[in-house]
Amino acid sequence: MKKTLIPIFMAATAPLTAEVVETWDKTFPQSEKVDHEKVAFKNRYGITIVADLYLPKDLGDKSAAALAVSGPYGAVKEQASGLYAQTMAERGFVTLAFDPSYTGESGGEPRNVSSPDINTEDFSAAVDFLGLHAKVDRERIGIIGICGFGGMALNAAAIDKRIKAVASSTMYDMSRVMARGYFDSMTLEERTKTLEQLGEQRWKDAAAGEPAYGPVSLELSGGEPQFVVDYAGYYKSKERGFHPRSINSNASWTITNPLSFMNMPLLTYIAEISPRPTLIIHGADAHSRYFSETAYANAAEPKELLIIEDANHVDLYDQVDKIPFAKLTEFFTTNLK
């Protein structure tokens, strides 16, 4: 696989370089309607974020509205976020699908770590990049978050007032599920035990000088819940969503990864997105639907909850007949004027 060095965008500094894969290695076909290039930029913590920039070929000399896209949780930009970004570029938007810090082609050590703070910052860093791009009208920037990065996107929109509209698709509130378990079923005793185990793991990692990792994600042995089987059906299938750099395809998070989510609820300030609009999309048959319903209930107007019939959680990763691209186009066209 051919790799190349690309410059890292750093305002008012000398250019640096990042090594990235040059050839098209997405899980979806390349569109003839858009131009594509790899780009890189720094976030506020100095971590290099590598992204795919998609520009409509008929843009000409005009500046356009722009969208930053990321997710799902444990995925890379060559999967669902790239599909969303390329499709929205076909519809006239400048789009940027990025790998979150510590994952994919983006920088950060150790690898395969997530953070409610840093991953929220990644969205704002993407807005930094887009707002300085010659083809972008910086007053017309929105964001899309998929799965666990739906929660990050809503959090980013609450804190970053430059974001004029936000959409989440098949959203997970990662802080809620890690801190409380699915359907808030974790007891105080279970939570305490989990935190004790994570504390013990920190000592082991400190003694080893590096973090330990869990088992490879989504290796099924039988008897798993249907939603786990659905995840494996996407991430493990080379005909669908497998990608070698995806944590969910063939790697794992650090064992201590849940720590920073356990007492930092992502959506505390979701109502402060208002008066900017929020669109929350979820599948009717998704096990995770309650995350979006709660987020919608706590958000302030203007807001919309769109439930897609006959769709499970992962259907909204790549099933183009179920992903409501027409609605996303209408939403951002209306609200990024």
C-alpha positions as CSV (number, residue, x, y, z in Angstrom):
1,M,0.0,0.0,0.0
2,K,1.6,3.2,-1.2
3,K,2.2,5.9,1.5
4,T,3.1,9.5,1.1
5,L,4.0,12.6,3.3
6,I,1.5,15.4,3.5
7,P,1.9,18.8,5.1
8,I,0.3,19.4,8.5
9,F,-1.8,22.5,8.6
10,M,-0.5,24.7,11.5
11,A,-1.5,28.4,11.3
12,A,1.5,30.8,11.5
13,T,4.0,28.0,11.8
14,A,6.4,26.2,9.5
15,P,4.7,23.2,7.7
16,L,5.4,19.7,9.1
17,T,4.5,16.4,7.5
18,A,2.5,13.3,8.3
19,E,2.8,9.9,6.6
20,V,-0.5,8.6,5.2
21,V,-1.8,6.1,2.8
22,E,-2.0,7.7,-0.7
23,T,-4.1,5.1,-2.5
24,W,-7.9,4.9,-2.3
25,D,-8.5,2.4,0.5
26,K,-12.1,3.2,1.6
27,T,-14.9,0.7,2.2
28,F,-17.0,2.6,-0.4
29,P,-16.4,3.5,-4.1
30,Q,-14.8,6.7,-5.0
31,S,-17.2,9.3,-6.5
32,E,-16.5,11.0,-9.8
33,K,-18.5,14.0,-8.7
34,V,-16.0,15.2,-6.0
35,D,-12.3,15.8,-5.6
36,H,-10.5,14.1,-2.7
37,E,-7.3,14.8,-0.9
38,K,-5.7,13.8,2.4
39,V,-5.0,16.7,4.8
40,A,-3.6,17.0,8.3
41,F,-3.9,19.6,11.0
42,K,-3.2,20.0,14.8
43,N,-5.8,20.1,17.5
44,R,-5.5,22.2,20.6
45,Y,-3.4,19.5,22.3
46,G,-0.9,19.4,19.5
47,I,-2.1,16.0,18.2
48,T,-2.0,15.6,14.4
49,I,-5.4,14.9,13.0
50,V,-5.4,13.3,9.5
51,A,-8.6,13.7,7.4
52,D,-10.1,13.2,4.0
53,L,-11.2,16.5,2.4
54,Y,-14.0,16.2,-0.2
55,L,-14.8,19.1,-2.6
56,P,-17.6,19.3,-5.1
57,K,-16.1,19.4,-8.6
58,D,-18.5,22.0,-9.7
59,L,-17.7,24.4,-6.9
60,G,-15.7,26.7,-9.2
61,D,-14.6,30.0,-7.5
62,K,-17.4,29.9,-5.0
63,S,-17.1,29.4,-1.3
64,A,-19.4,26.8,0.2
65,A,-21.0,25.6,3.4
66,A,-18.8,22.9,5.1
67,L,-19.3,19.8,7.3
68,A,-16.9,18.0,9.6
69,V,-17.8,14.3,10.1
70,S,-16.5,11.6,12.4
71,G,-17.4,8.2,13.9
72,P,-18.5,5.6,14.5
73,Y,-16.8,4.9,17.8
74,G,-13.8,2.6,17.0
75,A,-14.0,3.2,13.3
76,V,-11.9,5.2,10.9
77,K,-12.6,7.8,8.2
78,E,-12.4,5.1,5.5
79,Q,-15.6,3.7,6.8
80,A,-19.0,5.3,7.6
81,S,-17.8,8.9,8.2
82,G,-16.1,8.9,4.8
83,L,-19.3,7.6,3.1
84,Y,-21.3,10.4,4.8
85,A,-18.7,13.0,3.8
86,Q,-18.4,12.0,0.2
87,T,-22.1,11.8,-0.3
88,M,-22.7,15.2,1.3
89,A,-19.9,16.6,-1.0
90,E,-21.8,15.3,-4.0
91,R,-24.7,17.4,-2.7
92,G,-22.7,20.6,-2.7
93,F,-20.9,20.8,0.7
94,V,-17.2,20.9,1.4
95,T,-16.7,18.0,3.8
96,L,-14.0,16.7,6.0
97,A,-14.0,13.1,7.5
98,F,-11.3,12.8,10.2
99,D,-9.7,10.1,12.3
100,P,-10.1,11.0,16.0
101,S,-6.9,11.4,18.1
102,Y,-5.0,8.2,18.9
103,T,-6.7,6.3,16.1
104,G,-6.4,5.5,12.4
105,E,-3.9,7.7,10.7
106,S,-4.1,10.5,13.3
107,G,-1.4,10.9,15.9
108,G,-1.3,10.5,19.6
109,E,0.3,7.9,21.9
110,P,-0.6,5.4,23.2
111,R,-2.7,4.1,20.4
112,N,-6.4,3.2,20.7
113,V,-7.4,5.6,23.5
114,S,-10.5,7.8,23.5
115,S,-11.4,10.8,25.6
116,P,-14.7,12.9,26.0
117,D,-12.5,16.0,26.1
118,I,-9.9,15.4,23.4
119,N,-12.4,13.8,21.0
120,T,-14.8,16.8,21.4
121,E,-11.8,19.0,20.7
122,D,-11.1,17.1,17.5
123,F,-14.4,18.4,16.1
124,S,-13.4,22.0,17.0
125,A,-9.9,21.4,15.4
126,A,-11.7,20.3,12.2
127,V,-13.7,23.6,12.3
128,D,-10.4,25.5,12.7
129,F,-9.2,23.8,9.5
130,L,-12.4,24.3,7.5
131,G,-12.7,27.9,8.6
132,L,-9.3,28.8,7.1
133,H,-9.9,26.9,3.8
134,A,-10.2,29.1,0.8
135,K,-13.3,27.2,-0.5
136,V,-15.2,27.4,2.8
137,D,-17.5,30.1,4.1
138,R,-16.6,30.0,7.8
139,E,-20.0,31.4,8.8
140,R,-21.6,28.2,7.4
141,I,-19.9,25.3,9.1
142,G,-21.8,22.3,10.5
143,I,-20.9,18.9,11.9
144,I,-22.1,15.3,11.8
145,G,-21.3,12.7,14.4
146,I,-22.0,9.0,13.9
147,C,-22.5,6.5,16.8
148,G,-20.2,7.4,19.7
149,F,-19.1,10.5,17.9
150,G,-22.7,11.6,17.7
151,G,-22.4,12.3,21.4
152,M,-19.0,14.1,20.9
153,A,-20.6,16.2,18.1
154,L,-23.4,17.3,20.3
155,N,-21.0,18.2,23.0
156,A,-18.8,20.1,20.5
157,A,-21.7,22.1,19.2
158,A,-22.7,23.0,22.8
159,I,-19.3,24.5,23.5
160,D,-18.1,25.8,20.1
161,K,-20.4,28.6,18.9
162,R,-18.8,28.6,15.5
163,I,-20.7,25.4,14.7
164,K,-24.0,26.6,13.1
165,A,-25.8,23.3,13.0
166,V,-25.3,19.7,14.2
167,A,-26.6,16.3,13.2
168,S,-26.1,13.0,15.0
169,S,-26.8,9.6,13.4
170,T,-27.4,6.4,15.4
171,M,-25.9,8.2,18.4
172,Y,-24.3,6.6,21.4
173,D,-23.7,8.6,24.6
174,M,-20.4,6.9,25.5
175,S,-20.2,8.5,28.9
176,R,-23.6,7.3,29.9
177,V,-23.1,3.7,28.7
178,M,-19.7,3.4,30.3
179,A,-20.7,5.0,33.6
180,R,-24.1,3.3,33.9
181,G,-24.2,0.3,31.6
182,Y,-26.8,-0.4,28.9
183,F,-30.2,1.0,29.8
184,D,-28.6,2.4,33.0
185,S,-28.6,-1.0,34.5
186,M,-25.2,-0.8,36.4
187,T,-25.6,-0.8,40.2
188,L,-23.5,1.3,42.5
189,E,-21.8,-1.9,43.6
190,E,-21.0,-2.8,40.0
191,R,-19.7,0.7,39.2
192,T,-17.5,0.6,42.3
193,K,-16.0,-2.8,41.4
194,T,-15.3,-1.6,37.9
195,L,-13.5,1.5,39.1
196,E,-11.5,-0.6,41.6
197,Q,-10.5,-2.9,38.7
198,L,-9.5,0.0,36.5
199,G,-7.4,1.4,39.3
200,E,-5.6,-1.8,39.7
201,Q,-5.0,-1.9,36.0
202,R,-3.4,1.5,36.2
203,W,-0.7,0.1,38.5
204,K,-0.1,-2.8,36.2
205,D,0.3,-0.5,33.2
206,A,2.6,1.8,35.2
207,A,4.8,-1.1,36.2
208,A,4.9,-2.4,32.6
209,G,5.6,1.1,31.2
210,E,2.8,0.8,28.6
211,P,-1.0,0.2,28.6
212,A,-2.5,-3.2,28.3
213,Y,-5.1,-3.9,25.6
214,G,-8.3,-5.9,25.7
215,P,-9.1,-8.8,23.5
216,V,-9.6,-8.2,19.8
217,S,-12.9,-6.5,19.2
218,L,-16.0,-8.4,18.0
219,E,-14.5,-11.9,17.8
220,L,-17.7,-13.9,18.2
221,S,-17.9,-17.2,20.1
222,G,-21.7,-17.6,20.1
223,G,-24.5,-16.4,22.3
224,E,-23.8,-12.7,21.9
225,P,-26.7,-10.2,21.8
226,Q,-28.0,-9.5,18.3
227,F,-26.6,-5.9,18.3
228,V,-23.1,-7.3,18.8
229,V,-23.7,-9.8,16.0
230,D,-24.8,-6.8,13.9
231,Y,-21.6,-4.9,14.7
232,A,-19.5,-7.9,13.7
233,G,-21.5,-8.2,10.5
234,Y,-20.3,-4.7,9.6
235,Y,-16.8,-4.4,10.9
236,K,-15.6,-8.0,10.2
237,S,-17.0,-8.3,6.7
238,K,-14.6,-7.3,3.9
239,E,-17.7,-7.0,1.6
240,R,-19.1,-4.4,3.9
241,G,-17.1,-2.4,6.5
242,F,-13.8,-4.2,7.4
243,H,-10.8,-1.9,7.4
244,P,-7.3,-2.8,8.8
245,R,-6.9,0.5,10.7
246,S,-10.3,0.2,12.4
247,I,-10.1,-0.7,16.1
248,N,-13.5,-2.5,15.8
249,S,-12.3,-4.5,12.8
250,N,-9.1,-6.1,14.1
251,A,-7.8,-4.3,17.3
252,S,-9.0,-3.2,20.7
253,W,-9.0,-0.3,23.1
254,T,-6.8,0.0,26.1
255,I,-8.2,-1.7,29.2
256,T,-8.3,1.5,31.1
257,N,-10.1,3.4,28.2
258,P,-13.4,3.8,30.1
259,L,-11.9,5.8,32.9
260,S,-12.3,9.3,31.6
261,F,-15.9,8.7,30.6
262,M,-17.0,7.4,34.0
263,N,-17.7,10.7,35.6
264,M,-17.6,13.2,32.7
265,P,-21.1,13.2,31.2
266,L,-20.9,14.4,27.6
267,L,-24.4,15.8,27.2
268,T,-24.7,17.9,30.3
269,Y,-25.0,21.2,28.3
270,I,-26.8,19.9,25.2
271,A,-29.5,22.6,25.7
272,E,-26.9,25.2,25.1
273,I,-26.7,24.3,21.4
274,S,-29.8,26.4,21.0
275,P,-30.6,28.6,19.2
276,R,-28.6,26.7,16.6
277,P,-30.5,23.7,15.2
278,T,-30.0,20.0,16.1
279,L,-31.0,17.0,14.1
280,I,-31.0,13.6,15.8
281,I,-31.4,10.5,13.6
282,H,-31.8,7.0,14.8
283,G,-33.0,3.6,13.6
284,A,-36.4,2.4,14.9
285,D,-35.0,-1.1,15.6
286,A,-31.7,0.0,17.1
287,H,-30.8,-1.2,20.6
288,S,-29.2,2.3,21.1
289,R,-32.3,4.3,20.3
290,Y,-32.9,5.4,23.8
291,F,-29.6,7.5,23.7
292,S,-31.1,9.7,21.0
293,E,-34.5,9.9,22.6
294,T,-32.9,11.2,25.8
295,A,-30.7,13.6,24.0
296,Y,-33.7,15.0,22.1
297,A,-35.7,15.4,25.3
298,N,-32.9,17.3,26.9
299,A,-32.0,19.5,23.9
300,A,-33.7,22.9,23.3
301,E,-35.5,24.1,20.3
302,P,-34.9,24.2,17.4
303,K,-34.5,20.4,17.4
304,E,-35.8,17.4,15.4
305,L,-35.8,13.6,16.1
306,L,-36.0,11.5,13.0
307,I,-36.7,7.8,13.5
308,I,-35.9,5.6,10.5
309,E,-38.2,2.6,10.2
310,D,-36.8,-0.9,9.7
311,A,-33.3,0.3,10.6
312,N,-31.0,-1.1,13.3
313,H,-27.9,0.6,14.7
314,V,-25.4,-0.3,12.0
315,D,-27.8,0.1,9.1
316,L,-27.1,3.8,9.4
317,Y,-23.4,3.2,8.9
318,D,-23.5,2.2,5.3
319,Q,-27.0,1.3,4.0
320,V,-27.5,4.2,1.6
321,D,-31.2,3.4,1.1
322,K,-31.8,3.9,4.8
323,I,-29.4,6.8,5.7
324,P,-31.5,9.9,5.2
325,F,-29.1,11.9,3.0
326,A,-32.0,13.9,1.5
327,K,-33.0,15.0,5.0
328,L,-29.4,15.8,6.0
329,T,-29.1,17.9,2.8
330,E,-32.3,19.8,3.5
331,F,-31.3,20.4,7.1
332,F,-27.8,21.7,6.4
333,T,-28.9,23.7,3.3
334,T,-31.6,25.4,5.3
335,N,-29.5,26.1,8.4
336,L,-26.1,26.9,6.8
337,K,-27.3,29.9,4.8
